[in-house]
Amino acid sequence: MRKEWDTNTIGRVFGIIDEALYSMALYSEINPSNRDNTIFDPYLRKFWKTISDNAVLISVIQWCKIFGSEGNSKTHYSHFVDREQFKSKLNNTLYEGFSDNMKNIRDKFAAHEDKEEDRVAIPSFDTARKIMEAFRQTVQEEYDIPEITPISVTFTAYRLQVRDQLKECRIDWTLFDEDEPG
């Protein structure tokens, strides 16, 4: 017998995944280290860097709500799908190592300001999305629900949406003169 879908629980988990995917798409498109000054005005670089950094942090935090520490988390993947079925779609060593890395970023950078040498680099969100896709596939197999859009399709749609919005941002950014009211 297949499990019954509950919008208030597993539906919320997919809402969190959606928020993480949008932040990943935002980071992917606006990461200032991937851009030159013809795209982002040097005066606004701080603005874009802040948006980019925030997108990384939200991506990590949201991802960890589902795939981080189980603890008391009501949104941890293990409450919704069979662990073995889920992990059979992944390399378990990859999952465990990546999950530890994401939790480290959440704990030592996003939530607290730990020593810089204790931090790890920004993870590959490609791996985060592979793990989300394995979860999506497992949910699709275990629940009596219609097809859930693949993670890669949603991520690509969000990247295109962000890219379109950035075109609007590239219009003449006029900065106020010092004697003009802001």
C-alpha positions as CSV (number, residue, x, y, z in Angstrom):
1,M,0.0,0.0,0.0
2,R,1.3,3.4,-0.9
3,K,1.6,6.2,1.6
4,E,-1.0,9.0,1.7
5,W,0.2,12.5,0.8
6,D,-0.2,15.2,3.5
7,T,0.1,18.7,2.3
8,N,0.8,20.0,5.9
9,T,3.9,17.8,6.3
10,I,5.5,16.4,3.2
11,G,4.0,19.3,1.1
12,R,5.9,21.7,3.4
13,V,9.1,19.7,2.8
14,F,8.7,20.3,-0.9
15,G,8.1,24.0,-0.2
16,I,11.4,24.0,1.6
17,I,13.1,22.3,-1.3
18,D,11.5,24.9,-3.6
19,E,12.9,27.7,-1.5
20,A,16.4,26.1,-1.5
21,L,16.2,25.6,-5.3
22,Y,15.3,29.2,-5.9
23,S,18.2,30.4,-3.7
24,M,20.6,28.1,-5.6
25,A,19.4,29.5,-8.9
26,L,19.8,33.0,-7.6
27,Y,23.3,32.3,-6.4
28,S,24.1,30.6,-9.7
29,E,23.1,33.6,-11.7
30,I,24.4,36.5,-9.6
31,N,27.6,35.2,-8.0
32,P,29.8,38.2,-8.5
33,S,33.0,36.1,-8.6
34,N,31.6,34.7,-11.9
35,R,30.8,38.2,-13.3
36,D,32.8,41.1,-14.6
37,N,32.2,44.8,-14.1
38,T,30.4,45.1,-17.4
39,I,27.5,43.2,-15.9
40,F,27.6,44.5,-12.3
41,D,28.5,48.1,-11.8
42,P,31.5,48.4,-9.4
43,Y,29.4,50.7,-7.2
44,L,26.8,48.0,-6.8
45,R,29.2,45.1,-6.4
46,K,28.7,45.1,-2.6
47,F,24.9,44.9,-3.2
48,W,25.3,41.9,-5.5
49,K,27.9,40.2,-3.3
50,T,25.5,40.5,-0.3
51,I,22.6,39.0,-2.3
52,S,24.9,36.2,-3.6
53,D,26.1,35.4,-0.1
54,N,22.6,35.4,1.3
55,A,21.5,33.1,-1.4
56,V,24.2,30.6,-0.4
57,L,23.3,30.8,3.2
58,I,19.5,30.3,2.6
59,S,20.3,27.4,0.2
60,V,22.4,25.7,2.9
61,I,20.0,26.3,5.7
62,Q,16.9,25.2,3.8
63,W,18.7,22.1,2.5
64,C,19.8,21.2,6.0
65,K,16.2,21.4,7.2
66,I,15.5,18.2,5.2
67,F,18.9,16.5,4.8
68,G,20.9,17.7,7.8
69,S,20.7,16.5,11.4
70,E,17.7,14.4,12.1
71,G,17.4,15.4,15.8
72,N,13.9,16.9,16.4
73,S,13.5,18.1,12.9
74,K,9.9,17.3,11.7
75,T,11.0,18.0,8.1
76,H,14.0,15.5,8.0
77,Y,13.7,13.2,5.0
78,S,13.7,10.1,7.1
79,H,10.2,10.9,8.4
80,F,8.8,10.6,4.9
81,V,10.6,8.0,3.0
82,D,12.4,4.7,3.6
83,R,16.1,5.5,4.3
84,E,17.4,2.5,2.4
85,Q,15.2,3.2,-0.6
86,F,16.4,6.8,-0.6
87,K,20.0,6.0,-0.1
88,S,20.0,3.3,-2.8
89,K,19.7,6.1,-5.3
90,L,22.9,7.7,-4.0
91,N,26.4,6.9,-3.1
92,N,26.1,6.7,0.7
93,T,29.6,7.9,1.2
94,L,28.9,10.9,-1.0
95,Y,25.7,11.6,0.9
96,E,27.2,11.4,4.4
97,G,30.3,13.5,3.5
98,F,28.2,16.1,1.7
99,S,25.6,16.3,4.4
100,D,28.4,16.8,7.0
101,N,29.9,19.6,4.8
102,M,26.5,21.3,4.6
103,K,25.9,21.1,8.3
104,N,29.4,22.5,8.9
105,I,28.6,25.5,6.8
106,R,25.3,26.0,8.5
107,D,26.8,25.6,12.0
108,K,30.1,27.4,11.6
109,F,29.2,30.1,9.2
110,A,25.5,30.6,8.7
111,A,24.4,30.3,12.3
112,H,27.6,31.2,14.1
113,E,30.8,33.2,13.4
114,D,33.4,30.5,14.0
115,K,37.1,30.7,13.2
116,E,37.7,31.0,9.5
117,E,40.0,27.9,9.5
118,D,37.0,25.8,10.8
119,R,34.9,26.7,7.8
120,V,34.6,24.8,4.6
121,A,34.2,26.0,1.1
122,I,30.9,26.6,-0.6
123,P,29.6,23.2,-1.6
124,S,28.7,22.0,-5.0
125,F,25.0,22.7,-5.2
126,D,25.0,20.1,-8.1
127,T,25.4,17.4,-5.4
128,A,22.7,19.1,-3.2
129,R,20.3,18.9,-6.2
130,K,21.2,15.2,-6.8
131,I,20.3,14.4,-3.3
132,M,17.0,16.3,-3.6
133,E,16.3,14.5,-6.8
134,A,16.8,11.1,-5.1
135,F,14.4,12.2,-2.4
136,R,11.9,13.4,-5.0
137,Q,12.1,10.0,-6.8
138,T,11.7,8.1,-3.6
139,V,8.6,10.1,-2.7
140,Q,7.3,9.5,-6.2
141,E,7.7,5.8,-5.7
142,E,6.3,5.6,-2.1
143,Y,3.3,8.0,-2.3
144,D,0.1,7.9,-4.2
145,I,0.5,11.2,-5.9
146,P,0.8,12.6,-9.5
147,E,4.2,13.2,-11.0
148,I,6.4,15.6,-9.1
149,T,8.4,17.9,-11.3
150,P,12.1,16.8,-11.5
151,I,14.5,19.0,-9.5
152,S,16.6,19.8,-12.6
153,V,13.5,21.1,-14.4
154,T,12.5,23.4,-11.5
155,F,16.1,24.6,-11.0
156,T,16.5,25.4,-14.7
157,A,13.1,27.3,-14.7
158,Y,14.3,29.3,-11.7
159,R,17.6,30.1,-13.3
160,L,15.8,31.4,-16.4
161,Q,13.4,33.4,-14.2
162,V,16.4,35.0,-12.3
163,R,18.2,35.7,-15.6
164,D,15.1,37.5,-16.9
165,Q,14.9,39.6,-13.7
166,L,18.6,40.4,-14.0
167,K,18.1,41.9,-17.4
168,E,15.8,44.4,-15.8
169,C,18.5,45.2,-13.2
170,R,21.0,45.9,-16.0
171,I,19.1,49.0,-17.0
172,D,20.9,52.2,-16.2
173,W,21.5,52.2,-12.5
174,T,21.6,55.9,-11.6
175,L,23.1,56.6,-8.2
176,F,21.9,59.6,-6.3
177,D,24.2,62.6,-6.1
178,E,25.2,63.4,-2.5
179,D,23.0,66.5,-2.4
180,E,20.0,64.7,-3.8
181,P,17.5,63.2,-1.4
182,G,17.7,59.4,-1.4
